[in-house]
């Protein structure tokens, strides 16, 4: 049982569960979709790669943006988002986000999430980069994601939603008509559902998060290996805007050789008045943008990188000593603890910082209801490309996007089930023996891919660096293809092998898109094409994976961006 595209090499499922909806992922997007589907009477199963609360959501520090404050309006939020997206936002998608966002946040609060309040009981809103208003709701000072995750996980457990934890999703399953029929997955551990199995459902919601682990230094957890984007590509879905990877400007610098997840220093620290300075204490962002340190993230990351190049420095500094101990302990306890754990005290010294990979603005291409180009397959959260973020995500719009589009997906699935009586049947996946297996990589290839991407496709890119990255990724791909027969002798490949394979898949697409976009826009910075080029590049790069594992790319204008679900015969 597999998709009609390319499949990972894996044993046939040895067990299966039946559902109306399977939600893959347990962050804000996945659990919101699951809870709303369950409330609509749909049999809903949640599949998550680790534990329910181990996704990227719980690492979010800053908060969730919405026009909830006095004097603020969705129109102002819209304007800030469009500016940050540098001409590539789908305005309809953004308008949906900002108009439906405030009520979505209120529903999150009703679910049980507790946000920080002022003395008079109002939401204590703060500012972050690119926002002209205080509109960021936060919790626990700088533990917003942890609180949102806690509330949603508690709601899922209270309602008794079936969950499959420690499960890596492998491939999309399809029925005889080419429609979504569920997913195959590998459960790590012992129990009723162990090894390779399947959840059969006519609707699949991908909410698998990002792909930050494709770079050596990232704020993303170890599980963020691009699994959802890779699955969608193998199934034949379209992805878009993968070249726009946002590098967070202020990540705690742990040394030039540090790899893996790095501690984030929230943008809210700058929102409360911290300054970016060099080793001489000079505020180098002043004069570069009207908002100085609170400019959109791409501008701040570039400003930091330029200053590092000019001075031959490995990092810059974030100075918030003027906050004082009490403010640090009350407003930013998580960041304070992280700094002190690494031998630094922001109360008495500036924090060494440098940019690191943070958020993928691109992903699986969807329409305004979260529908992808494959019927029955939905995507929301960081794995999706709704058109909201354009070339650069506005700070704290990601949690809001997860909320709003997860709710819209659940409503669309409910409508589809009612109109087409989908929950009256269990889909029957069919085997596709002609489906080519995707070459598997050894687990250690993960580190080789990360080094290639950091050196050739990081904050600074050029035709030469990207060409070298493509060549090196091509050699890794060729070596994997040559080893496919050897892996075929293994009953169940290791999870690290599947993750490395997924990382290579998304890395190849990212580099291909970055090579094609010959301009600098948002978080895509080409040294050899330093200017924004609206005449030629106010367009989206859309990619599909061919059955022979080559990439098919085309461009589309922003007005034509939303995904169009194809008939199965067109897949």
N, C-alpha and C positions, 0 to 999 in steps of 0.2 A: 504494500500500500504506500503510495508515494504521490508526489505532485507530478504534473505534466512537464515540469522543467527539469532542473538538475537536482540530484539528491545527494546528501551526505552518505558515505558508506556506513551502513549500520545494519544489524540484524533486523529481521521482520519483527513487528510488535508482538510481544508474548501475552499481552493483556490489554483490555480496553475499558474505558468508561464512556457512558452515553450522556449527552447533555444537549441543551438548546444553544448554549453559548459557552465557549471556552475563552477565558481571559488569560493572556500570557503576560505576567508581570504583576508586581504588588506594590508599586509606588502610588502616588496620588492619582495618576490616570487610570491605572488598572483597577485599583480598589474602588474608585468612584464609579467606573463603568460596571463593575461586578455588583456593587450594592444597588445601583439603579436598575440593572437587569433583574436581579433577584426580587426587588420590590415590585417589578412589573409581572411577576409570576413566571419568569423564565428559569428553567433549570440551568444554573450557572456554576461552572467549575473554575477555580482560580489555580493556575499553574505558576510557580515561581522558582527561580533558579537556586535560591538559597532558602533562608527563612522569610516569613512574610514581611518582616520589617528590615530586611537587609538591602533594599534597593537604594537608588540615588536620592530619593526624596528625603530620607532621614538625615542626609548630609547637608541639606540646604540650610544656610544660616540666615540670609537676609530676610526673606519673607515672601509674601504674595502681594502683587500689585493690583489695585482696583480703585476706581473713583468712589471712595467711601467717605472722604473728608469734606468738611464744609468748604464750599467754593470750588471744589473740584468737579469735573464733569467727564463723562465718557469721551466727549469730543476732544478735550485736552489730552486725555490718555491716548486717544487715537493719534493725535498730532505728534506726540513724543515718540510713539512706536514707529510711525512712518519715517520720521527723521532718522531714528536709529537704524532702520532697515535699508537706508540708502537707495531708495528707488525700486526695491525688489519685493516689498510687501504686497500681498494681495489685499487691497483695501477692504473688500467685502469680508475677508476672513478676519482682519483686524477689527472691523466694526462689530462683527459678531462677538469677538472676544471682549471688547470693552463695554458693550451694552449688556451682555448677558453675565459679565464677570461679577459685578457687585452682588447680585442675587445668588450666584453660585457660591461666593464666599460666605454669605449669610447661611446658606444651606449647609456648608461645611461646619460652621459654628454650631448649627442646630444638631449636626451629627455628633458633636462632642468636642471639637477642637477649641482650645482656650487660647486666645490671643492676648497679648499685653494690653492693659488699659491705663488711661490717665486717672488722676485722682477722682474725677467726676464720672468715671465709668464709660467714657468714650474710648474707641480704639486708639491706641498710641501709635500713630502713623509716623514713619520716617521717610527720608529721601535716599535714593541711590542714583547712580550715574545715568544721565539722559532724561531724568524726570525733573520737570519744572515745579512739581507739587509734592508735598508729603502725602504719599499714597501707598506706602509699603506697610502692611500689617505684619507684625512679628510676634513670636512667642518665646518665652524663656530668655528674653534678651536676644540671643543669637542662636537659638535652638528651634527655629520655626519648623524646619522639616521634620525634626524628631517628634514634635508635638502633633503635626498633621498626620504623620505615619502612625503614631500611637492611637489617635482617635479613630482612624479608618480601620486599622487592624482590630481594635477592640470591637468596632461595629460588625466587622466580618465574622469575628468569633462569636459575638453575641447572637447574631442571626443564624449561625451554624452553616455558613456557606461551605460546601465541600472544597477542600484545598489539597493540592499536591505540592509539597515543598521539596527542596533539593532536586529539582527536576530541570534539566537543560532541554529546551525545545529544540528539535532537530529539523523537521521539514513539515511543510503544508501538505495535507492529504486532500485529494479531490475525488469527486464521484465520476460516473460514466459521462456526465455532461460537462465535465471540467469545472464544476463549481466546488467551492470550499466544502470539505467534509470533516475537517478536524486537523489535528496535529499529531505527529509522532514525537516522542520525548524519551529521555533517559533519566530514570530516577536513581539517584546516588544514595545507597544505603539499603538497609534491610527492612522488610515490611511487606504489606499486602501488595503494594505497587512498587516492585523492584525491577531494575533493568529497563530494557527498551519496551515501551508500551505506546498506547494511543488514547487520546480523548477525542471521541467522535461527536461532531456538532456541525450544524449548517452555518454557524457564524463563529468566526475566530477574531478576537480583538488582540492585536499586538500592542503591548504596552511595556516593552522590554528595556526601555531606557536607552542610554547613549552608547558611544563607542570610544570613550576617552582613552581606554587602554591600548589604542593603536599607537599612542605616543609614549615616550619613556617617562615623562613627568606629566601628571594629570591630577586633577582634584577628584576624579571618578573612582569609585570602589573597584576592587579586583574583578567583580562580575560584569563590568561594563565592556563587553567584548563585541558589540555590534551584532549580536545573535539575531535580533529581529530584522534588521536591514538585510543581513546575509540570507536569512530564510526567504524573505520577500523576493530578493534578487534571484535566488535559485528557482523560485516558483514562477518567475516570469513577470513579476510586478515592476512598475516603474519607480525609480527613486530620483530625487532631485536635490540640487544645491548642496551636495556633500562637500564641496570645496570650502564652504563657509563654516569652519570650525572656530568657535570663539575661544580665545585664550584669555583666561581671567588674569587681569593685570597684577593682582596682589595675592600671590601664593607664597607661603613661608619658604624662604630659600634655605635648603638643607645641604647645599653643596652641589658642585657642578656634576658630580657622578650619581646623585640621588635618582632613584628610579621608582616607578609605581605611584601609588596614591600619595599626594602631598597635602599638608594642612592648608586649608583655605583661610584667608583673612578677608572676611566679608566686605563687600562694597559699602555696607551700612556703616563701617568704621569711618570711611571717607564721608559718608552722608552726615555723620555727626560732627565732622569738622577736622578729621585727621588730614595731614599734609604729606604729599609725596616729595621727598627730597633726595639729593645726591649725597655723596660722602662729605661734601662741604656744607651741607645744610641748605642748599639752594632749592627753592620750589620751582622745578623746571617745567611744570605743566601750566604755570601762570603765563598768559599771553599766547598759548597754543590753541585755546578754545575758551569760549565765553564762560563755560562751566568749570574750567581748570580741572581739578582732580575728579570732578563729577561729570566730565564729558562721557559720551558713550564708550563702552569698554574697548572697542577696536581702536579708538583714538588714544585712550590712555595706554593700552598695551604697546601701541606703536611709539608713543612718547617715551615710555620706559625703555623700550628696546633701543631707540635712537640714542638716548642718553648713555646707555650701557656701551654702545658702540663707540660713541665719541670719547668716552673716558676709559675705554678698555676694562670696564668693570663687569663682574659676574652678576651683580644685583644692584638694586637701588634700596631706598628705605621708606617706610611708612612711619611718620612721627605723630604719635598721639599721646605724648607724655603729659600734655596739658589737660587731658581728661581727668587725671588723678585716679588714685586707687579705687575710690568708692564707685565711680562711674564704670571703670573697667570691670569690677566685680559684679555690678548689677546688670549692666547693659550687654557686656560681652564676656560672660564667664567661660564659655566654651573656647573661644579664641585665646583668652588669657591662660587657660589651663594648657592648651596645646603649645603655646609659646614657652611657657615655663617648663613643660616636659622636655623641650629641646634646648634648655639652658638659656632662654631669653626672657626678659621681663619688660613688657611694653610700658609698664608704669614708670620705669626709670631709664629706658633706652629705646631708640628707634628700632623698628622691626625690619630685618632684611627681607626683601621680597623680590620676586621675578615672575614674569608671566608663565602660565602652564595651561595645557589643554583643559578645557572646562565644559563646553557645551556644543553639541552639533545642531546648528540651525537647520540643516537639511535632513532628509530621511526618506521614508516611504511616502510617495506622493498621494495626497488624499483630496477629497472635495470637502465641502462645508459640513458634511455629515460624517466625516472620518472614513468614508468608503475609499478603498484603493482601486487600482485598475483590475483587480481580480474579484469577481462576484463572491460576496460572502466574507471577504477578508477586510478587516478594518484596522486602523492604526491611530494611536493617540499618544500624546506625551512626546518625549524626546526622540523616540523612534520614528515619528511622523514628520512630514513636511506639509503643513497645512497652508503655508503661505503667510503666516502671521509674522515670522521673524525676518523674512527677507535676507539681506546680506549680513545681518548682525542682530542678535536678540537683545531687546531692551531688558535691563535688569529686572528680575523678579516677575517677568511675564510668563516664565515657564510653568510654574505651579498653577497659575491661572489658566493657561492653555490646557494643561492636563485636566483641570476641573471642567471647563466649559465644553471641550470637545468630547470628553468621556461621557458627559450627560447627553450630548447630541447623538453620539453613537448608540447609547442605550435606547434612546427614543426611536432611532431609525430601526434598530433590530426589533424592538417591540412592534413597530408598524409592519415590518416585513413578515414577522411571524404571524401577525393577525391576518394580513391580507393573503398570504400564501400558505397558511396552515403548516408552517415549517415544523412546529413542535409536535405535529402529529406523526412525524416520521423520524427514523434514525438514518442519517446518510450512510450510504454504502460505499466506502472508498474502494477503488479498483486498482489492481497492480498495473504498473506500466513497465514491463520488462525491458523496454527499449530506453528507459530513462538512464542517461549517463551518470555514473557516480562521480562526485566531486573529489579530486585528489586530496588526500589527507596529509597534514603536516605533522612532523614530530613536535612534541610539546615545546622543546627549546627554541623552535622557530619564532615563537612569540617575541622573544627578546631581540632577535634579528630584525623582525618587522618594525618593532618600536624604534630601534636605532635608525633604520632607514628613514622612517617617517619624521622623526625629530630632526635629523640632519638635512633632509631634502624637502620636507613639506610642512615645516613648522611655522612660526610667526613670519619669518622671512622666506620668500620663495622666488625662484627665477627659472627661466627656461632650462638652464644648465642643471640646477639642483633637482628639478622635477624630472628631467630626462634621466639623470643618474638614479633617482629613486625608482622610476619606472623600470629601468634595466635591472636593478637589484631585486625588485619584487618579482620581475619576470623570471629571474634565475631561481628564486625560491619556489615559484609556481612550477617551473619545469622540473626541479628536483623532486617536488611532491608528486607530480604526475608519474615520474619514473619509479617512485616508491609505492605506487598505488597497489600493485600486485602483492607486495610484501604485507601491507596493512590488511589486505583481504584475508590473510591467514589468521588474523586476530578475531576472536568471537565478538568482543565488544571493545572498540577503540576507547582510549582514555578520554575523559572529559577535556583535559588540557589539549588533547589533539584536536578535538572538535572546535574548541575556542580559538586555537591558533589558525585553524582553517577559516573560521569566520572572520578573524582579524585580517587575514590576507585578502579575502574577498572585498571587504569594505575599503581596505587600503588601496587596492588597485583602482577602484572606482573614484575614490577621493583624488588620487594623483592624476588620473585621466581627466577629471573635470577641472582640476587646478591648472593643468597644462593647456587646456583648451581656452580657459578664461584669461585672455591677454589684456588685463587691466588690473588696477587696484581698486577694490570696492569692499567696504565693510571690513570684515575680519579676514578677507583674502588679500594679501599684500604681495604683489609682484615687483621685485626690485627693478626688473627690466621693462616693466610697464607701470610706471609710478603714478599715472593719473587715472581717474575714473573716466570711462568712455561710454557715455549714454547713447551715442549714435550707433554703436555696434554691440554693446554688451548690457543694455538694460533688458536682459533676457535671462531665462532659467536654462540650465543645462540638465537635461533629463536622460537617464541611463537605464538600459535594460541589459540583462545578461543573456547572451545567445546560448543555444543548446551546446555549441562547441566551446563554451566558456569564454568566448571573445565578448567585447563590450560594444553595444549599439548605442550611440548617443545622438541626440538632436536637441535643438533649442526651441523654446517657446516664449512668447511675450507674456508679461505679467497678466495682462487682461485674459489670456487663454490658459492661465496656470492651473486652475482646479482640475484634479484628476477626473477622468471620465471612465466609469466602469464599463468594460468591454463585455460583449457576449462571449461565452466560453469558446465558441468557434473561432474567435479572433485571437485567442491567446497563443 
